[in-house]
Amino acid sequence: MSLSSPDDNITAITFDLGNVLVKVDHQRFCRRLAALAGLTPQEVYGQVFESSLEPGYDTGRISSREFYERITAHFGVTLPYSRFSQLWCDIFDPMEGMAAPVQRLADRFPLFLLSNTNSLHFDYIRERFGEILQPFRAFVLSYQVGSRKPEAAIYQALIRQVGRPPEEILFLDDKPAFVEAAGQQGLAAWQFRSPQELQQELERHGLW
């Protein structure tokens, strides 16, 4: 883990959400829908997450109701909207060891959230894991800004929201491609691997 810029003058910190603040297991949804549709989880994953369906929902081009209707029609399954929402959202677990570092950093820096997400998922996370989000000043969410990582527009939306030079904004994400894209927009970017490694890097850069 290393800064994408030699400038360590960090004045704000931005976190990704999935697999940084909370654990995400998309296969949990895929296994359950696959059982209903008579397919393999891999087939469901490809037809949802590697198609236009999930990206369209994540960028707000498809509403929650339309996403539900398209999924159930595509797979030929009959599910009440409420049950579909449960299956779609029951993929998150706490990320052990992150609450304390987030709170400690919030005492020194303004914190922001940048996430590829959708309305159902984010509402669910706020309800179930709201405590981890309390210290954050603002959320930059793909379905609200109409762009998602690694597109440049979502990082530019973050920079405008924070209101500081990009080189002063530290961005933490578990996916190397998203870290690289953030660096291309001038952000100081680290790959997140674990709470323990994060603390070590923060200490090394004098941010802890």
N, C-alpha and C positions, 0 to 999 in steps of 0.2 A: 504494500500500500504506500503510495507516495503522492505528493502534490503534483498536479499537472503544471504548476507554475512555481518558480522559485520564490515568489513573493508570499511570505507567510503572514501578511498583514490582514488576517481574517477578522471581519467585523460582524458577520452573520453566518448562520449555519442552516443548511437545508437538508432535510431527510427525505429519502424515498419512503414509501409505506410498506409494500409487500416484501417480506423476507428481510426487512430491516427493523421496522417497528412491530410488525405482526408476521407470523408465519403464514404462508399460503400454500395450499395443496390443491391445484386445479384437478388433479386426478380423482379426488374425492367426488367431485361433481360428475366427472366423466364416467366413473365406474357406476354410479347410480343411474345416470341416464342411459348408459349402455345396456344395463340390465333390463330397462323398460323397452328399449328399442331393438333388442336382439342383435347388438353390435359389440365390437370390442371397445374398451376404453380408448385405445389408440385411434380407432376410427372416429369416435366422438370428438376427441381432442382435435384431430385434423380438420373436421368439418365445422367446428366452432371457433377454435382459437387460431387456426391457420387459414381461415377463410375471411370473407368480408363481414361476417356476423359480429364477432366480438370487437374488432376494430371499429366498426360502425357504431356500436353501442358505447364503447369507451370514448369516442369523440363527440358524442351527443347527436349524431346524425340519425340514430334510431332511439326512440323512447323505450322506457322499460316495458310498457305494454306491447309495443311493436316487436321488441326483442323476444319476449315470451311467445308471441303468436308465431313469429318466424321459426323459432326453435322447435316448438311443438308440431308445427306443420311440416317442417323439414324432416323430422325424425318419426312422424306419424304416431305421436304419443298423445294421450289425453291426460292432462294434469290441470287442476285448478290453479289459477294464478298464484294463490297463496302457497300452495305446495311447491310449485316451480321456484318461487322466491326462496323458500327454505333450502331446496336442493342447491340453488345457485349460490347462496350466501354461506352455507355451512362448509366453508373451506378454510377458515381462519382459526389460528390458535395464538396464544400469547407468545411473544418472543422473550424468553426468560433472560433476565439480566439487562434489559434495556430501559426500564422505567427510571432507575436511579441515575444513569448517565444523562438521560434526556433532561431530567429535572436539574441536575448539577449544571449542565451547559446552559439551561434557560436562565440561571442566575447570573450568567456572564454575557450571553449573546441573545439577540433576537432569533427565534427559531421559526423556520418555515417548512412547509410540507409540499413536495412535488410528486405527484402520483399519476400513473396510468390507471384509471379506475372508472367506475360507472355509478350511477345513482343508487342502485340497490346495494351494491357492495359498500359504498361509503356510508350510507345510512346505517347499514348493519354494523359496520366497524364503530361508528360513533356511538351506537347504542350499547354494544358489547365491550368495547375497548376504549371508551371515551376518556378514561383517566390518562392514557398515554398521549392523547392529543391535546389535553388541556394547556400545556405550556406553549403551544404554537401560536404565533401571531396571526398567521394567515395560511390558507390552503390554496395551492395552484393545482387544479384537478383537470385531467384531460377532458372529461365530459362537459366541463364548464367552459373551457377555453377553446375547444374545438381542435385540439392538436394533442399528439401524444409522443412521448419519447420513442425514438431518438430524433424526432423532427425539431428543427431549429425553433419553430414558433413557440413551443411550450417553454423552452429555456428563456426565450426573450420575454415571455409573459412573467416568468419568475423574476427576472432582472428588473422589470418594471415594478412588480409588486414590492420587492425588497427596497428598491430605490437607492441602491448603492452600486459602485462600480463592480462589474462581474468578478474581477480578480480578488475582491474582498469577500466574496460569497463562497463558502465551502459547501460542496454538494456531495452527499453520501448516497451511493446506490450499489446494490449487489450485482448488477449486470455490467460487465466490462464495456459492452457496446454503448450503454447509456452514459457511462462515465466518460468514455472517449468523446461522445457527442457533446457532453457538457463542457469538456475542455476546449472543444472547437468553438464554443460560444464565449470563451474567455473565463469561464468559471474555474475555480480551484476545485478539483474533483478527485475523490478517493473511491476505491472499491471497498464496499463493506463486506467483511467476511464473518466477523463475530463481535459481540460486545467487548470481549477481552482484547482483541486486536485493535479495535477502535480506541479503547482507552490508552493503550500503549502508544498509538500514533498521535493521539491528542497530547499526551505527555511529552512526546519527542518534539512536537512542534510548539510547545509552550501554550497550548490551548486548554489544558485540563486544570 
